[in-house]
Amino acid sequence: MSSVSLEAYLARLYTDATARQNFLADPAGEAQRAGLSDADASALQTIDEAGLRMAATSFANKRAQHRRPRQSLYDALTGWWANRRSPASEN
């Protein structure tokens, strides 16, 4: 299970919910339609479904975190300074 086409197909399964759903419904057929070798298609038939879904969710969460806008240093410092100068600390 080390061919480039297999790795590319696994990446697609991790990132494409429709492809993953189609694969889980018909692993052998989808692997064959993806052009994988018989050995790779056979190996994929033993894939852990729960593990595949869990990994896909984890990767989706990581991608979502990278899409969030980062707070600027200025905003972080002004927020910190405003909290530091709260009325409770002026006594």
PyRosetta script that sets phi, psi and omega in degrees:
from pyrosetta import init, pose_from_sequence

init()
pose = pose_from_sequence("MSSVSLEAYLARLYTDATARQNFLADPAGEAQRAGLSDADASALQTIDEAGLRMAATSFANKRAQHRRPRQSLYDALTGWWANRRSPASEN")
pose.set_psi(1, 57.0)
pose.set_omega(1, -179.2)
pose.set_phi(2, -129.8)
pose.set_psi(2, 11.2)
pose.set_omega(2, -177.9)
pose.set_phi(3, -72.3)
pose.set_psi(3, 152.3)
pose.set_omega(3, -179.4)
pose.set_phi(4, -62.5)
pose.set_psi(4, -41.3)
pose.set_omega(4, -179.2)
pose.set_phi(5, -65.1)
pose.set_psi(5, -35.3)
pose.set_omega(5, 177.8)
pose.set_phi(6, -66.9)
pose.set_psi(6, -44.6)
pose.set_omega(6, 179.7)
pose.set_phi(7, -62.6)
pose.set_psi(7, -40.2)
pose.set_omega(7, 178.3)
pose.set_phi(8, -65.5)
pose.set_psi(8, -39.8)
pose.set_omega(8, 179.4)
pose.set_phi(9, -67.6)
pose.set_psi(9, -40.4)
pose.set_omega(9, 176.8)
pose.set_phi(10, -62.2)
pose.set_psi(10, -40.8)
pose.set_omega(10, 177.5)
pose.set_phi(11, -60.9)
pose.set_psi(11, -39.4)
pose.set_omega(11, 177.8)
pose.set_phi(12, -65.2)
pose.set_psi(12, -41.2)
pose.set_omega(12, 178.9)
pose.set_phi(13, -63.4)
pose.set_psi(13, -35.4)
pose.set_omega(13, 180.0)
pose.set_phi(14, -71.9)
pose.set_psi(14, -28.7)
pose.set_omega(14, -171.6)
pose.set_phi(15, -109.3)
pose.set_psi(15, -14.7)
pose.set_omega(15, -175.6)
pose.set_phi(16, -117.3)
pose.set_psi(16, 106.7)
pose.set_omega(16, -175.7)
pose.set_phi(17, -62.1)
pose.set_psi(17, -38.1)
pose.set_omega(17, -179.9)
pose.set_phi(18, -66.8)
pose.set_psi(18, -44.7)
pose.set_omega(18, 178.2)
pose.set_phi(19, -62.3)
pose.set_psi(19, -39.6)
pose.set_omega(19, 179.6)
pose.set_phi(20, -65.2)
pose.set_psi(20, -44.1)
pose.set_omega(20, 179.7)
pose.set_phi(21, -62.8)
pose.set_psi(21, -43.4)
pose.set_omega(21, 178.4)
pose.set_phi(22, -64.0)
pose.set_psi(22, -41.3)
pose.set_omega(22, 179.5)
pose.set_phi(23, -63.8)
pose.set_psi(23, -45.2)
pose.set_omega(23, -178.0)
pose.set_phi(24, -66.0)
pose.set_psi(24, -27.2)
pose.set_omega(24, 177.6)
pose.set_phi(25, -76.7)
pose.set_psi(25, -32.1)
pose.set_omega(25, -178.0)
pose.set_phi(26, -150.1)
pose.set_psi(26, 76.1)
pose.set_omega(26, -175.2)
pose.set_phi(27, -56.9)
pose.set_psi(27, -47.0)
pose.set_omega(27, -177.2)
pose.set_phi(28, -65.2)
pose.set_psi(28, -45.6)
pose.set_omega(28, -178.9)
pose.set_phi(29, -63.9)
pose.set_psi(29, -44.8)
pose.set_omega(29, -179.1)
pose.set_phi(30, -67.5)
pose.set_psi(30, -38.8)
pose.set_omega(30, 178.1)
pose.set_phi(31, -64.9)
pose.set_psi(31, -39.7)
pose.set_omega(31, 178.5)
pose.set_phi(32, -67.1)
pose.set_psi(32, -43.4)
pose.set_omega(32, 178.2)
pose.set_phi(33, -64.3)
pose.set_psi(33, -26.7)
pose.set_omega(33, 178.0)
pose.set_phi(34, -78.4)
pose.set_psi(34, -6.6)
pose.set_omega(34, 177.4)
pose.set_phi(35, 83.1)
pose.set_psi(35, 20.5)
pose.set_omega(35, 179.4)
pose.set_phi(36, -76.4)
pose.set_psi(36, 154.9)
pose.set_omega(36, 177.4)
pose.set_phi(37, -67.2)
pose.set_psi(37, 163.2)
pose.set_omega(37, 178.8)
pose.set_phi(38, -60.3)
pose.set_psi(38, -38.6)
pose.set_omega(38, -179.6)
pose.set_phi(39, -66.0)
pose.set_psi(39, -43.2)
pose.set_omega(39, 178.8)
pose.set_phi(40, -66.9)
pose.set_psi(40, -42.3)
pose.set_omega(40, 178.7)
pose.set_phi(41, -62.3)
pose.set_psi(41, -40.3)
pose.set_omega(41, 178.5)
pose.set_phi(42, -65.0)
pose.set_psi(42, -41.7)
pose.set_omega(42, 180.0)
pose.set_phi(43, -64.8)
pose.set_psi(43, -36.5)
pose.set_omega(43, -179.5)
pose.set_phi(44, -68.0)
pose.set_psi(44, -22.7)
pose.set_omega(44, -179.0)
pose.set_phi(45, -67.2)
pose.set_psi(45, -16.3)
pose.set_omega(45, 179.8)
pose.set_phi(46, -99.7)
pose.set_psi(46, 9.4)
pose.set_omega(46, -176.8)
pose.set_phi(47, -62.9)
pose.set_psi(47, 143.7)
pose.set_omega(47, 178.9)
pose.set_phi(48, -77.8)
pose.set_psi(48, 110.6)
pose.set_omega(48, -176.0)
pose.set_phi(49, -60.6)
pose.set_psi(49, -45.4)
pose.set_omega(49, 179.7)
pose.set_phi(50, -63.9)
pose.set_psi(50, -40.1)
pose.set_omega(50, 178.5)
pose.set_phi(51, -65.2)
pose.set_psi(51, -39.4)
pose.set_omega(51, 177.8)
pose.set_phi(52, -62.3)
pose.set_psi(52, -46.6)
pose.set_omega(52, 179.6)
pose.set_phi(53, -64.8)
pose.set_psi(53, -41.1)
pose.set_omega(53, -178.7)
pose.set_phi(54, -65.9)
pose.set_psi(54, -43.3)
pose.set_omega(54, 178.7)
pose.set_phi(55, -64.0)
pose.set_psi(55, -41.5)
pose.set_omega(55, 179.3)
pose.set_phi(56, -62.2)
pose.set_psi(56, -41.3)
pose.set_omega(56, 178.0)
pose.set_phi(57, -65.1)
pose.set_psi(57, -42.8)
pose.set_omega(57, 179.2)
pose.set_phi(58, -61.8)
pose.set_psi(58, -45.6)
pose.set_omega(58, 179.3)
pose.set_phi(59, -64.4)
pose.set_psi(59, -39.0)
pose.set_omega(59, 178.6)
pose.set_phi(60, -63.1)
pose.set_psi(60, -41.2)
pose.set_omega(60, 178.4)
pose.set_phi(61, -64.2)
pose.set_psi(61, -40.9)
pose.set_omega(61, 178.9)
pose.set_phi(62, -65.3)
pose.set_psi(62, -41.8)
pose.set_omega(62, 178.1)
pose.set_phi(63, -63.9)
pose.set_psi(63, -39.1)
pose.set_omega(63, 179.5)
pose.set_phi(64, -64.6)
pose.set_psi(64, -37.8)
pose.set_omega(64, 178.7)
pose.set_phi(65, -64.3)
pose.set_psi(65, -36.6)
pose.set_omega(65, -179.3)
pose.set_phi(66, -73.6)
pose.set_psi(66, -18.9)
pose.set_omega(66, 179.0)
pose.set_phi(67, -85.4)
pose.set_psi(67, -17.4)
pose.set_omega(67, -179.5)
pose.set_phi(68, -68.7)
pose.set_psi(68, 138.3)
pose.set_omega(68, 177.7)
pose.set_phi(69, -67.7)
pose.set_psi(69, 138.1)
pose.set_omega(69, 179.6)
pose.set_phi(70, -82.7)
pose.set_psi(70, 146.7)
pose.set_omega(70, 178.0)
pose.set_phi(71, -74.2)
pose.set_psi(71, 135.6)
pose.set_omega(71, 179.4)
pose.set_phi(72, -72.0)
pose.set_psi(72, 157.7)
pose.set_omega(72, 178.2)
pose.set_phi(73, -61.3)
pose.set_psi(73, -39.3)
pose.set_omega(73, 178.6)
pose.set_phi(74, -59.3)
pose.set_psi(74, -48.5)
pose.set_omega(74, 179.5)
pose.set_phi(75, -62.5)
pose.set_psi(75, -39.8)
pose.set_omega(75, 179.3)
pose.set_phi(76, -64.6)
pose.set_psi(76, -43.6)
pose.set_omega(76, -179.0)
pose.set_phi(77, -69.8)
pose.set_psi(77, -39.7)
pose.set_omega(77, 179.3)
pose.set_phi(78, -67.9)
pose.set_psi(78, -35.7)
pose.set_omega(78, 175.7)
pose.set_phi(79, -65.2)
pose.set_psi(79, -42.8)
pose.set_omega(79, 178.4)
pose.set_phi(80, -63.1)
pose.set_psi(80, -43.8)
pose.set_omega(80, -178.2)
pose.set_phi(81, -65.8)
pose.set_psi(81, -40.2)
pose.set_omega(81, 179.1)
pose.set_phi(82, -63.5)
pose.set_psi(82, -41.3)
pose.set_omega(82, 178.6)
pose.set_phi(83, -68.1)
pose.set_psi(83, -33.4)
pose.set_omega(83, -178.6)
pose.set_phi(84, -71.1)
pose.set_psi(84, -31.4)
pose.set_omega(84, -177.0)
pose.set_phi(85, -95.9)
pose.set_psi(85, 24.9)
pose.set_omega(85, -179.3)
pose.set_phi(86, -65.5)
pose.set_psi(86, 154.6)
pose.set_omega(86, -177.9)
pose.set_phi(87, -55.2)
pose.set_psi(87, -30.6)
pose.set_omega(87, -178.3)
pose.set_phi(88, -65.9)
pose.set_psi(88, -28.7)
pose.set_omega(88, -176.8)
pose.set_phi(89, -91.1)
pose.set_psi(89, -4.8)
pose.set_omega(89, -177.3)
pose.set_phi(90, -85.1)
pose.set_psi(90, -6.1)
pose.set_omega(90, -178.1)
pose.set_phi(91, -74.0)
pose.dump_pdb("model.pdb")
